[in-house]
Structure formats: structure tokens, C-alpha cells
Amino acid sequence: MRTNFMTYRGVRICVLDFTHVSDDDTALAAIEEAKSVITRQRTKSVYTLTDVTGSRVTPRIRTALLELTKANAPYVVAGAVVGLTSIQMIILRGIIQLTRRRLVALSSREKALEHLAAEATGDGKA
């Protein structure tokens, strides 16, 4: 399973572990799993941390990520993405523009967890 929940500072966070994915089939399966897990949650109840460290992106993966982001919109309050290359950062910006989602790119899982916990508890943005 590449999609799991964890609790950080009392906040339930859905971790999408897309690390070190080098082929489309593995990526598409992981994206589909994430979609299935998140769309079973209550609306506006999910904070996501997506880690793409060491993974590549292709046109098929980019399209699947866009569809995942759209499908999860009713369920996700805010999300953070870590492990982005320069090209992946450009793709993320495009996804944000197309979906108008609250996603931020951060440099580490720790910073992402802090950011999401602050978002959830109303302590401002980390």
C-alpha cells in the first residue's frame, strides 16, 4: 500500500508515497489506490502529504495526477508535496492552476507535516 494515514500532532494526514516510481504501470496503480482511499473519506476531512522523491513523470502520469487532484477535491482540505524536481514543480503549478486546489511544495516531509498540522489546527501556516 502506497497510501496510508498517520497522525502528526493530533492531525490525521493521508500520506501518498509515490517515491522511487520509475514506470507508468506502478505509478498509475499507486495513483488509482490513492484515489480509491481518499474518495472513501468524509468531504473536506483530508490533509494530504504527497512524496514524489526519486520518481519520474510522463504524460500519462501527469494526466493521472491531474485526474486524481480533481477527483479528490471534495475530500481534501489542503495538501503538501515534497521531493519535486524542477519539471515536477512546473507540472504541480499547472495542476494547481487547473484545479484551484490548495497545494504547496515543500522541501521535506517534516516541513510538510508541520505545514499541514498548522493548517488543520488554525495555527497559521508553517
C-alpha angles and dihedrals in degrees: 000000000000095000117067140150125239134175119235120180088342094308121119108228128186110221116206104197104200093154123145096001109158105170134057097235094056091045094048092049091050091048092049090049091052091050091050094049097045098044089058091063129091116275115270092007106106132090112190134205111191118191116195097167112155095002128125129222128220130178090265092051092046090053092047091050090051090051091047091052092050094046093049095048096100092051106039122081096184139339142201128205126203136183097041124163118212091264092048089051090057091049091050091052089052092050091050091051093048097044102029088223126160100246127146131191114226134179100238144016090247092056090045092051091048091049094049093046090051091048092050097046096041093241092135126257118317 
